[in-house]
């Protein structure tokens, strides 16, 4: 299936498009959360922790799973607060999935649309199920949606995983139809824009953000929504051009190719297209490059796969999406032997990493990178794009809720060993310092020197590096082999994946620092930073941690 031409994809939405999208997203949120809340209260009697006494059979079993899911939200909150958090979590997951599916449909990535209703009153995907499985029209609509999520989970698990706590209930069929019809109110060209899901991410939480704006100090639960602001595209380009773009030009001795500041107008800089035709190389793409007064040293590399870029507070991936454009041109220049259609998958596999404390932003960041890579691969003639493991990890403190899987760690590291005690300390710090995210000082708490003494714990490769990161990768692989799909075991795998990402070395860190200002950093996070880092400004700390 061929993708759309690059000329049909816009990098950013204009003001009128954003304002209309905000209205639609507001309605989507109200619709989905009202439906989910109604189902949880009236079908599963979940508005009270001890309700559901009269339920039986499948409904009783589902309620048991829902209780576990709600309890994961925050152990210190009341049941009512956890219930509302869970409703919001299910709601944003449904909206993220539906908008992601619509973005794929308008690009021709889905043969039979799941969210687009035809004259027959149903979707093409549902119509097929009606004919093949003899389902009723209503059953087929939801079944088609679930099957699409199940297929896509193989490539983008963080967004489409039907085993996640937020996938226990679907919207009912009336709400599903209403949501899909609301998507129709957004023009097709808007769904094709690179940044559309970033704006969905921001607008979904706009009511929360407005309520938090007046607060001088954030509570841990406030940090995610309070920092859901979308970095303007020109700011993203300026920072990425003068870090990743400049790193490459300096490493390859091309500093003189940077155009002078007077060569482009402000509008020309902002509106330079990222298409291969318009911007075939970094000097043409990176319109915000600022020449250095003196030559600078840059890391050397033998292959583009060695370059690592991280956004430690990635949101929906805006910085990473533009870094993708720069990296693609680096691969073109350094590996002309490769088919250009193979390069997008290599960029996701080797070059780009993102961390965020908010699961919904991680879902969208992973999907945005998938969409970008698949679109580019198909534009270069690859019709069977295979998604590699995308390096987006969630740093929500809940991923450290691993008590029910703790025996797995004991089996691998040994109960009571020094390494086991060190891992316990990290888990405890992360659980008790909410909103810490990528500031977790894994290197400081598990030094390379200490880990080199633990070679008897793992099957080290004699020729491989004996480093903390290598140890954690092996630990992650061992846990993967020994765990299944309970919520706790999923959390353990996610937490170890986070530790792996936080202990790698990176060439470039790109971000819009969270917390807004030092005074708004939650007290627990500020205390942790003061104890573990020499610098106490957000920029310095995240630069060091990244």
VEXLUM-545226 format. One record per residue (C-alpha): x, y negated, z; residue in three letters. Coordinates in steps of 0.05 Angstrom, whole numbers, padded with zeros to 5 digits, always signed. Layout:
REM residues N
XYZALA...
***
This chain:
REM residues 546
+00000+00000+00000UNK+00032-00066-00020UNK+00033-00126+00027UNK+00014-00197+00011UNK+00064-00241-00023UNK+00107-00283+00023UNK+00077-00346-00007UNK+00009-00327+00021UNK+00035-00324+00092UNK+00041-00390+00131UNK+00091-00398+00186UNK+00046-00442+00229UNK-00025-00467+00235UNK-00045-00540+00228UNK-00083-00578+00282UNK-00153-00568+00254UNK-00141-00493+00246UNK-00116-00488+00317UNK-00176-00526+00345UNK-00225-00481+00309UNK-00188-00419+00332UNK-00191-00443+00404UNK-00267-00447+00400UNK-00270-00376+00372UNK-00222-00347+00424UNK-00262-00380+00480UNK-00325-00345+00455UNK-00288-00279+00447UNK-00266-00281+00519UNK-00335-00297+00546UNK-00367-00242+00504UNK-00318-00186+00521UNK-00311-00201+00595UNK-00387-00206+00605UNK-00395-00138+00571UNK-00340-00103+00610UNK-00363-00133+00676UNK-00434-00109+00663UNK-00411-00038+00647UNK-00367-00034+00708UNK-00421-00060+00754UNK-00483-00026+00728UNK-00457+00039+00696UNK-00400+00055+00745UNK-00421+00014+00807UNK-00350-00012+00811UNK-00365-00080+00841UNK-00361-00046+00909UNK-00301-00002+00926UNK-00344+00052+00958UNK-00401+00051+00908UNK-00420+00105+00859UNK-00446+00155+00910UNK-00502+00176+00863UNK-00460+00184+00801UNK-00445+00254+00774UNK-00410+00289+00718UNK-00372+00247+00667UNK-00393+00181+00698UNK-00366+00202+00766UNK-00300+00225+00735UNK-00293+00160+00697UNK-00307+00120+00760UNK-00251+00157+00796UNK-00202+00137+00741UNK-00229+00065+00743UNK-00218+00061+00818UNK-00145+00081+00808UNK-00138+00029+00754UNK-00168-00027+00795UNK-00125-00009+00855UNK-00063-00019+00811UNK-00079-00093+00802UNK-00051-00119+00868UNK-00049-00080+00933UNK-00053-00142+00976UNK-00116-00172+00945UNK-00188-00158+00963UNK-00227-00108+00921UNK-00267-00165+00891UNK-00204-00201+00867UNK-00174-00138+00839UNK-00239-00122+00804UNK-00239-00191+00769UNK-00166-00182+00750UNK-00182-00115+00719UNK-00241-00143+00680UNK-00194-00196+00651UNK-00142-00143+00635UNK-00191-00100+00597UNK-00218-00161+00563UNK-00152-00188+00537UNK-00131-00118+00515UNK-00194-00111+00473UNK-00186-00180+00442UNK-00112-00168+00429UNK-00128-00103+00394UNK-00185-00131+00352UNK-00146-00192+00330UNK-00086-00149+00314UNK-00129-00102+00272UNK-00158-00162+00235UNK-00087-00187+00220UNK-00071-00119+00191UNK-00135-00115+00151UNK-00124-00182+00115UNK-00054-00159+00096UNK-00080-00094+00066UNK-00046-00051+00119UNK-00110-00013+00136UNK-00146+00025+00081UNK-00215+00023+00113UNK-00227-00038+00156UNK-00248-00027+00228UNK-00270-00098+00246UNK-00302-00121+00181UNK-00376-00105+00171UNK-00404-00097+00101UNK-00473-00104+00071UNK-00491-00035+00098UNK-00487-00062+00169UNK-00427-00022+00189UNK-00351-00020+00177UNK-00318+00021+00121UNK-00281+00062+00174UNK-00346+00077+00211UNK-00383+00094+00147UNK-00331+00147+00132UNK-00340+00179+00201UNK-00416+00179+00193UNK-00409+00220+00129UNK-00354+00266+00153UNK-00372+00278+00226UNK-00447+00265+00223UNK-00442+00212+00277UNK-00496+00160+00289UNK-00478+00090+00262UNK-00467+00064+00333UNK-00423+00122+00353UNK-00383+00117+00289UNK-00366+00043+00299UNK-00333+00054+00367UNK-00302+00120+00345UNK-00270+00087+00285UNK-00241+00033+00331UNK-00213+00085+00379UNK-00183+00127+00323UNK-00149+00065+00293UNK-00119+00050+00362UNK-00097+00122+00369UNK-00061+00122+00302UNK-00027+00055+00315UNK-00005+00076+00385UNK+00049+00119+00352UNK+00081+00054+00326UNK+00059+00001+00376UNK+00045+00039+00441UNK+00047-00022+00487UNK-00015-00051+00451UNK-00055+00009+00427UNK-00041+00062+00480UNK-00108+00093+00497UNK-00078+00125+00559UNK-00066+00056+00591UNK-00109+00035+00651UNK-00142-00018+00608UNK-00168+00034+00558UNK-00215+00073+00603UNK-00277+00037+00577UNK-00292+00008+00508UNK-00338-00051+00493UNK-00408-00026+00480UNK-00430-00026+00407UNK-00471-00091+00410UNK-00412-00129+00441UNK-00365-00096+00391UNK-00407-00121+00332UNK-00412-00190+00363UNK-00336-00194+00373UNK-00322-00172+00301UNK-00371-00223+00273UNK-00336-00277+00313UNK-00271-00257+00280UNK-00305-00271+00213UNK-00311-00344+00233UNK-00236-00351+00226UNK-00212-00359+00153UNK-00170-00303+00124UNK-00110-00350+00112UNK-00109-00364+00187UNK-00104-00290+00204UNK-00045-00287+00156UNK-00005-00341+00193UNK+00057-00318+00231UNK+00036-00354+00295UNK-00038-00339+00298UNK-00033-00287+00354UNK+00010-00334+00394UNK-00047-00384+00394UNK-00097-00329+00411UNK-00052-00313+00471UNK-00051-00385+00494UNK-00125-00401+00483UNK-00150-00338+00517UNK-00119-00364+00582UNK-00131-00439+00572UNK-00183-00443+00629UNK-00133-00412+00678UNK-00077-00458+00656UNK-00119-00521+00664UNK-00138-00500+00735UNK-00064-00489+00752UNK-00036-00553+00722UNK-00048-00593+00786UNK-00011-00544+00831UNK+00059-00565+00855UNK+00080-00494+00874UNK+00057-00432+00838UNK+00034-00368+00872UNK+00064-00305+00842UNK-00002-00289+00806UNK-00002-00358+00776UNK+00064-00352+00739UNK+00039-00312+00679UNK-00020-00356+00661UNK+00014-00421+00681UNK+00070-00409+00630UNK+00026-00388+00572UNK+00042-00449+00531UNK+00063-00440+00459UNK+00131-00471+00441UNK+00124-00517+00380UNK+00153-00485+00317UNK+00204-00542+00305UNK+00232-00531+00376UNK+00239-00457+00363UNK+00276-00471+00298UNK+00322-00523+00329UNK+00344-00477+00386UNK+00351-00415+00343UNK+00388-00451+00287UNK+00439-00479+00336UNK+00450-00414+00373UNK+00440-00352+00330UNK+00448-00388+00263UNK+00510-00426+00286UNK+00540-00363+00318UNK+00539-00328+00251UNK+00567-00387+00212UNK+00624-00396+00263UNK+00639-00321+00265UNK+00645-00319+00189UNK+00682-00386+00180UNK+00623-00420+00145UNK+00617-00481+00191UNK+00629-00528+00133UNK+00566-00504+00099UNK+00522-00539+00150UNK+00487-00597+00115UNK+00493-00667+00144UNK+00435-00693+00186UNK+00420-00746+00133UNK+00409-00694+00078UNK+00338-00676+00100UNK+00278-00717+00123UNK+00240-00698+00186UNK+00183-00668+00145UNK+00232-00629+00102UNK+00263-00599+00164UNK+00196-00580+00195UNK+00164-00553+00132UNK+00221-00513+00101UNK+00191-00446+00082UNK+00221-00382+00110UNK+00210-00343+00045UNK+00271-00310+00011UNK+00259-00353-00051UNK+00259-00419-00013UNK+00312-00402+00039UNK+00358-00348+00013UNK+00413-00358+00065UNK+00425-00389+00134UNK+00448-00458+00111UNK+00384-00465+00070UNK+00339-00435+00124UNK+00368-00468+00186UNK+00348-00540+00174UNK+00360-00561+00246UNK+00434-00542+00248UNK+00477-00596+00280UNK+00551-00595+00260UNK+00601-00589+00317UNK+00653-00643+00327UNK+00706-00589+00336UNK+00711-00516+00314UNK+00681-00467+00364UNK+00698-00395+00381UNK+00644-00344+00366UNK+00638-00269+00381UNK+00664-00225+00325UNK+00624-00166+00299UNK+00637-00110+00249UNK+00565-00098+00231UNK+00500-00137+00240UNK+00473-00081+00284UNK+00521-00105+00338UNK+00486-00173+00347UNK+00437-00174+00404UNK+00387-00230+00416UNK+00342-00233+00478UNK+00285-00277+00500UNK+00279-00263+00575UNK+00211-00298+00579UNK+00187-00280+00509UNK+00112-00296+00512UNK+00082-00273+00446UNK+00150-00272+00412UNK+00154-00339+00377UNK+00230-00345+00385UNK+00240-00273+00365UNK+00199-00281+00302UNK+00242-00338+00277UNK+00306-00302+00300UNK+00282-00245+00255UNK+00286-00293+00195UNK+00357-00312+00212UNK+00379-00241+00225UNK+00349-00217+00159UNK+00395-00265+00122UNK+00454-00241+00163UNK+00439-00170+00142UNK+00431-00191+00069UNK+00500-00224+00070UNK+00537-00172+00110UNK+00505-00108+00084UNK+00491-00118+00009UNK+00496-00043+00002UNK+00429-00033+00038UNK+00361-00034+00006UNK+00330-00099+00031UNK+00267-00061+00049UNK+00305-00021+00101UNK+00331-00082+00138UNK+00267-00103+00176UNK+00265-00037+00216UNK+00339-00043+00232UNK+00329-00113+00260UNK+00275-00088+00308UNK+00316-00028+00328UNK+00383-00062+00339UNK+00378-00137+00345UNK+00317-00164+00381UNK+00298-00156+00455UNK+00243-00189+00496UNK+00220-00188+00568UNK+00158-00220+00600UNK+00121-00212+00665UNK+00053-00214+00629UNK+00031-00150+00596UNK-00015-00186+00547UNK+00042-00227+00520UNK+00085-00165+00513UNK+00029-00131+00474UNK+00026-00189+00425UNK+00102-00198+00420UNK+00110-00124+00401UNK+00054-00129+00350UNK+00079-00194+00321UNK+00147-00163+00308UNK+00114-00102+00277UNK+00072-00146+00232UNK+00132-00188+00211UNK+00176-00127+00197UNK+00123-00088+00159UNK+00103-00149+00118UNK+00175-00161+00097UNK+00189-00088+00084UNK+00128-00082+00038UNK+00147-00147+00002UNK+00214-00114-00012UNK+00180-00052-00040UNK+00178-00005+00020UNK+00108+00026+00021UNK+00118+00073+00080UNK+00146+00028+00135UNK+00163+00067+00198UNK+00164+00027+00262UNK+00225+00039+00306UNK+00222+00033+00381UNK+00209-00041+00392UNK+00251-00071+00449UNK+00196-00110+00485UNK+00189-00093+00559UNK+00141-00115+00613UNK+00170-00141+00678UNK+00105-00143+00717UNK+00119-00120+00788UNK+00066-00066+00779UNK+00114-00026+00736UNK+00154-00013+00799UNK+00094+00021+00833UNK+00126+00089+00823UNK+00111+00124+00889UNK+00072+00181+00857UNK+00131+00195+00811UNK+00186+00189+00863UNK+00199+00264+00865UNK+00223+00259+00793UNK+00278+00211+00815UNK+00297+00257+00873UNK+00305+00316+00825UNK+00352+00277+00780UNK+00394+00234+00827UNK+00389+00276+00890UNK+00350+00255+00952UNK+00390+00209+00999UNK+00449+00197+00952UNK+00481+00128+00946UNK+00453+00119+00876UNK+00384+00139+00899UNK+00387+00089+00956UNK+00410+00034+00908UNK+00352+00049+00862UNK+00304+00047+00921UNK+00331-00022+00939UNK+00320-00048+00868UNK+00249-00020+00867UNK+00233-00051+00934UNK+00262-00119+00914UNK+00222-00119+00850UNK+00157-00098+00884UNK+00162-00148+00940UNK+00187-00208+00900UNK+00127-00219+00854UNK+00137-00259+00790UNK+00212-00244+00791UNK+00212-00216+00721UNK+00278-00217+00683UNK+00313-00252+00742UNK+00321-00184+00775UNK+00396-00179+00789UNK+00407-00107+00769UNK+00481-00118+00755UNK+00493-00147+00824UNK+00457-00090+00859UNK+00484-00032+00818UNK+00554-00051+00796UNK+00589-00015+00739UNK+00646+00003+00786UNK+00598+00037+00834UNK+00563+00075+00779UNK+00629+00101+00751UNK+00636+00141+00816UNK+00571+00177+00803UNK+00591+00217+00741UNK+00569+00282+00774UNK+00497+00258+00771UNK+00489+00258+00696UNK+00514+00294+00634UNK+00564+00241+00613UNK+00593+00244+00543UNK+00668+00246+00552UNK+00678+00197+00495UNK+00621+00151+00515UNK+00624+00088+00557UNK+00618+00099+00632UNK+00576+00037+00646UNK+00515+00019+00686UNK+00475+00011+00622UNK+00497+00079+00596UNK+00478+00111+00663UNK+00409+00079+00663UNK+00397+00102+00591UNK+00413+00173+00610UNK+00369+00167+00672UNK+00313+00141+00629UNK+00321+00200+00580UNK+00321+00250+00638UNK+00257+00220+00668UNK+00224+00221+00599UNK+00236+00296+00596UNK+00205+00308+00664UNK+00144+00264+00666UNK+00074+00264+00637UNK+00021+00210+00631UNK-00003+00194+00701UNK-00004+00120+00715UNK+00055+00126+00764UNK+00098+00166+00716UNK+00083+00117+00660UNK+00105+00061+00707UNK+00170+00096+00725UNK+00189+00103+00652UNK+00171+00030+00639UNK+00212+00007+00699UNK+00274+00045+00678UNK+00266+00017+00607UNK+00266-00053+00638UNK+00330-00038+00677UNK+00363-00015+00612UNK+00345-00079+00576UNK+00368-00123+00635UNK+00437-00090+00639UNK+00457-00098+00566UNK+00503-00152+00540UNK+00473-00203+00492UNK+00503-00252+00442UNK+00446-00301+00443UNK+00392-00317+00495UNK+00333-00358+00469UNK+00276-00381+00513UNK+00230-00435+00538UNK+00244-00427+00613UNK+00185-00410+00657UNK+00161-00442+00722UNK+00158-00512+00690UNK+00203-00543+00743UNK+00243-00519+00802UNK+00190-00543+00850UNK+00138-00497+00819UNK+00179-00434+00826UNK+00144-00387+00875UNK+00177-00388+00944UNK+00197-00315+00942UNK+00230-00322+00873UNK+00267-00385+00896UNK+00294-00348+00957UNK+00316-00290+00913UNK+00351-00337+00864UNK+00387-00373+00921UNK+00412-00307+00947UNK+00432-00273+00882UNK+00455-00329+00835UNK+00507-00384+00840UNK+00464-00433+00799UNK+00394-00452+00819UNK+00366-00489+00759UNK+00319-00448+00716UNK+00360-00458+00653UNK+00425-00436+00685UNK+00394-00377+00721UNK+00358-00349+00661UNK+00419-00361+00617UNK+00461-00320+00666UNK+00408-00267+00674UNK+00396-00263+00599UNK
***
